[in-house]
Amino acid sequence: MPSAPAQRATAVPNDLEAYWLPFTPNRAFKAAPRLIARAKDMHYYTPDGRAVLDGTAGMWCTNAGHNRDPIVAAIQAEAAALDYAPAFQFAHPKAFELASRVAALAPGDLDHVFFCNSGSEAVDTALKIALAYHNVRGEGARTRLIGRERGYHGVGFGGISVGGMVNNRKLFGALLAGVDHLPTTYSREHQAFSKGEPDWGGHLADELERIVTLHDASTIAAVIVEPCAGSTGYLPPPKGYLQRLRQICDKHGILLIFDEVITGFGRLGTGFAADFFNVIPDLMTVAKGISNATVPMGGVFVRKHIYDGLMNGPENVVELFHGYTYSAHPLACAAASAVLDIYKDEGLFQRSAELSKYWEDGVHSLKGLPGVTDIRNLGLAAGIDMEGRKDAIGARGFDTFVKAFELGLMVRQAADTIAMSPPLVIERNQIDEIIDLTGKAIKATA
Ligand SMILES: Cc1ncc(COP(=O)(O)O)c(C=O)c1O
């Protein structure tokens, strides 16, 4: 008879060892962990009950604030009604309902949406749709993908290939072949302390013409950019830049993809950055704010011509061999529908627009603090650059981030930049508190 499995000698210890944290220096974290136990509205709470004002909407995602009752109720009800239904060859009503609702919200004829579970999946899905689209219409030589320096498009192989942040790329081999990059739109020399969209830099879109001259348009499938680069420290686009990219893409039959994972759902005071800039991309990726981060969800919106272009061939054959077990997961759809209700009922996109000037004045009041080398803002988000310490890139940024947390404020850190993007439900006095605590943290680490 097979022997019974050996009993474990000890109970499983509840220590910090087993969990491998993403994008975190694990050993340093485990030596001095920062734990979050619960959240409500504008605040996080540590296990010992200390309130921390959320200056970052989690990670640019809890736009409606935390643990909102209607969202919690919707998730609970859906979990009790339908935990899961197969995503391939089956569907459930809430998937269609949500798709119709978000498609109606999306600008222009971005009328169809492919659901996935994260921004990274959305990006890889969008790149694949772009390639497939050109393929089925007989332009299969269009395989090149163009990203941008300092871009962040998640961590899939497609996303890191078109992305432009060196640490996310350098250990992972040759990445996708045939990728090229536009230059970053950021220049401190020309743009420091710009309010909103910088005046300088629109001409950098013309670099796409240079890339087209090098490779020929017939080999280029798509250009992907974040309307405002987020993870690299918040870089709003220069005036006219996105409009010019759109023109050049149109001229050469290149698809334009906006990665709206952080700009979607109200960050700039409009549904999407595409609305704000009045530039309609061919494909648009979303995640985060779509479900207020309660249940993971992402999506790719496509314009009618892209969808129609792929709906050919025999009707009983799969048009796109792509999808996820959890595409349009019932809980995510229920959550997202409740989130859309809140955005609408509370006018949160409008609220974000109304607060953006107050926010701008607040963040720019930090100019002149020790070592602050640039402050950028657009919508309800900002990036503050600080002079780094000699031979220790990111050390000051990290210390400032930790200091802010000790003072009761959550910010994000990218090297020596502090980024902030509060929930759109924020009150003016809470903006004041963010500015006050950020200023104190910056001074403390000077
Ligand atoms: C612009 C952009 N694209 C993609 C992603 C990746 O999203 P996720 O972490 O959900 O995979 C992010 C995440 O911050 C992002 O900011």
The ligand as an SDF file (V2000), in Angstrom:
LIG
                    3D

 16 16  0  0  0  0  0  0  0  0999 V2000
    0.4660   52.7140  -19.7830 C   0  0  0  0  0  0  0  0  0  0  0  0
    0.4670   51.3630  -19.1460 C   0  0  0  0  0  0  0  0  0  0  0  0
    0.3210   50.2830  -19.9070 N   0  0  0  0  0  0  0  0  0  0  0  0
    0.3050   49.0510  -19.3980 C   0  0  0  0  0  0  0  0  0  0  0  0
    0.4390   48.8480  -18.0460 C   0  0  0  0  0  0  0  0  0  0  0  0
    0.4600   47.4680  -17.4860 C   0  0  0  0  0  0  0  0  0  0  0  0
   -0.6670   47.2120  -16.7460 O   0  0  0  0  0  0  0  0  0  0  0  0
   -0.7100   45.9420  -15.7840 P   0  0  0  0  0  0  0  0  0  0  0  0
    0.2300   46.2060  -14.6650 O   0  0  0  0  0  0  0  0  0  0  0  0
   -2.1600   45.8940  -15.3790 O   0  0  0  0  0  0  0  0  0  0  0  0
   -0.3280   44.7620  -16.5900 O   0  0  0  0  0  0  0  0  0  0  0  0
    0.5860   49.9530  -17.2030 C   0  0  0  0  0  0  0  0  0  0  0  0
    0.7360   49.7820  -15.7660 C   0  0  0  0  0  0  0  0  0  0  0  0
    1.0050   50.6910  -15.0140 O   0  0  0  0  0  0  0  0  0  0  0  0
    0.6260   51.2410  -17.7690 C   0  0  0  0  0  0  0  0  0  0  0  0
    0.8010   52.3300  -17.0140 O   0  0  0  0  0  0  0  0  0  0  0  0
  1  2  1  0
  2  3  1  0
  2 15  2  0
  3  4  2  0
  4  5  1  0
  5  6  1  0
  5 12  2  0
  6  7  1  0
  7  8  1  0
  8  9  2  0
  8 10  1  0
  8 11  1  0
 12 13  1  0
 12 15  1  0
 13 14  2  0
 15 16  1  0
M  END
$$$$
